[in-house]
Amino acid sequence: MSGNRLIRIGAAALVLVIAAMTVTVVPTIDEAEAANIPTPWIVTAGPLTGVTDGQSISINVTSPIENPIASAKAQICRAGVDYSPNFESDPNVDFAIGGVNCPSIPISTSADLTVTDVGVAANATRPGGQTFSMFAGVGSVDWQDNDGGEQSLTCDALNPCALVVQVRGTDSAGDFRWIPTVFTVEYLTNDPIAGCGGPADGIISSGSSDSLLQAWIATTLDQCKRPGAQSGAATAQSFAGEGAAMDSFSRKEIDLVYSGAGYDPRVELGLGRADDPLEARESVAIPIALNAAVLAIGNGKAGPNGNKVPYSNDIMFTLDEVTAMVTGGPVQMDEHLGPIVQRNPELATTGIFNPYSSISVGAPSEAESTSWFFTNHLDQLRPDGWKVPDVGAFGPEAGLSRGADAAFALASPSFQGVLDLYSGRTILDKTIKLMGRDSYGGVYSIVDRATALALNMAPIKIENADGDFVAPTAETMNAAVPLMERTADGRLMPAPDMRSDSDSQVYPMTYVVYAIAPKAALVDSACVPRATSQKLLADWLTYLTTDGQSSLGLGLEPLPAGLQAEAAAAIAQVGTGANDCTPAATAAPDGSGGGTVVAPSASGVAGRGAARTAVVAATGTGAAAGGTQVLADAELASALANMGTFTDGSATSGLLAIGGLVAVFGLLVVSAMATSGKLNLRGRSGK
């Protein structure tokens, strides 16, 4: 890091804790408050409730001019301890890194171990004081303290931890010393199955992209605790990506899939590969929320008192500038740089791009409807510019026209050397978080609005067909719904050239998130109806489109009234179709091997970073086995979520990557055992 204002210590080692998974009801947390010593300065911090892994907590120190401050340190330590002040050059030993209260390694790979801010010396006595931040983690760590004792600390939904902020300054008596201020940090439940007391009878297996992770957690926890709800979590969800989830749904490995495009023939999700084609499963599309395809900017700029803050929501690009950026990358944008800087003063101070980031202009590599919506928008509105740059660096593809692509990694012509593709939003998240606190400039990616806001990225205002710069907001997204295209099967799709006939602006890349459910009744591998699951599916879909609209989370907008009415009509069609089920083959009674043993499909294994799971598909095993598999996926998700993805080339990151691969291999083995029936994580799935 180039500056010395903020000193951060990240993960020095990866500690993988594999714990036995038990059915646990989350109790009410009794805060373990420590007694804080009165100080002439004021220390505030937040957010302190509902904290997630890798979330940034802002800390502000403000002091009277007669009480100067020299330094401030923050760490996550054990709660319930009365931390002591100290007159020495270091804080009291009860705050020592690797002591009895504060671990020697971060709680997770997404967390800081400690943060020291010396900017308070210049800024704490100014109006507004000095603000700095640290990344909190969710997890458990063990360490040997400085005296050789064995210590452990768990920070999660059941175990609050302490954010201890030590400030060294002149107190009211004129003494120069360290004084701690302690805050209790409460964490969000990231295992909704445990939070609901375990899986419900007949639990529904589902899949989606990781853009719906927060929505699934929030809605699952909310639904299971409502009066009259079933006992346990209604669904288990795998986050292998939208394309992979659609393929799993087509194979009848899962009961439900969430998609922005469904089986739209232009997008071609759920149809497999050329060498392994799949047929579309007869289904019903139920609208559940509004989302939007966006170009988002991450990292940040220098804020008040020098601390880095995210870019505002007022960054504006013309459609020509966006087209040039996505089709040719940063090096092909010379003619556009001047107008961009002139229009966006924030970028004039930081530079349009961060030169040190491993992602300049990123996009997900796997198939996502968001990618298709974005590239189709450029293809329709800027066909003359939506071409591979006609320069020698692009070889035989130079000058070729591009099209609309759901999977950037498979696009032809390719985006090699143009876009920085990644698999799983955790890589994008880590890339931004690993930027130094003095390292400014934009990190861009094509994502959906929910993902952008979850990663603290700002969606860019893009010029629409009317020439207006429009951001995806609740107002502009709702205004777009009446102007969308209606498909032959009744779904709504974005219309790139939509124009408002009123004073309201529209965001044209708004799309509807659909729950794609089987029209035929759910059955098990023996073709026996899964009556409990069928009722649970109807109850879950009804909840999502009614009471659940208030629990969708950041970035997803509730359905307008018209789409809610469509949802109710669509739910009534679920389970009414004919079933073409064929019982799965079984072993011959004489043991001659007349049965069929199906190994996990290699094409169904999709490894990726945090907040997603590995889908191991046993082709032909039926929906019940699929339910067991996705339940295993859901229970392994939080472990995968804590295995960070590092994009630098350091020795430390190399060791972390090796450790992560070993861990993923182990999880895949467990997952495969669950699919084959050799590991029974939950005996009630798929009823």
Secondary structure, DSSP 4 states (H G I P E B T S, - for coil): ---SSEEEE--SS-----------PPPPP---PPPPPP-SSEEEEE--SSB-TT-EEEEEEE--TTS-EEEEEEEEE-TT--PPPBSSSS--GGG-BTSSSB-SS-SSTTS-SEEEE-THHHHTTSTT-EEEEEE---EEEEEE-TTS-EEEEEEBTTB-EEEEEEEEEE-TTS-EEEEEEEEEE-B----HHHHTTSEEEEEEEEE--GGGHHHHHHHHHHHHTSTTPPSSEEEEEE-S-HHHHHHHHHTTSSSEEEESSTT-TTT-TTSEETTEE-PPPPEEEEEEEEEEEEEEEEEEEE-GGG-EE---TT-EE-HHHHHHHHHH-GGG-HHHHHHHHHH-HHHHHH-SB-TT-S-SEEEESS--HHHHHHHHHHHHH-TTTSB--SSGGGGGGTTPBP---S-GGG-SS--TTTSEEESSHHHHHHHHHTS-TT--EEEEEEEEHHHHHHTTPEEPEEE-TTS-EE---HHHHHHHGGGSEEPTTS-EE--TT---SSSS---TTEEEEEEEEESBPPB-TT--B-HHHHHHHHHHHHHHTTGGGGGS-TT-BPPPHHHHHHHHHHHTTTT-B-----PPP---TTSSS-S---PPBGGG----STT-----B-TTSHHHHHHHHHHHHHHHHHHHHTS----S--HHHHHHHHHHHHHHHHHHHHHHHHHHTSS-S-TTTT-
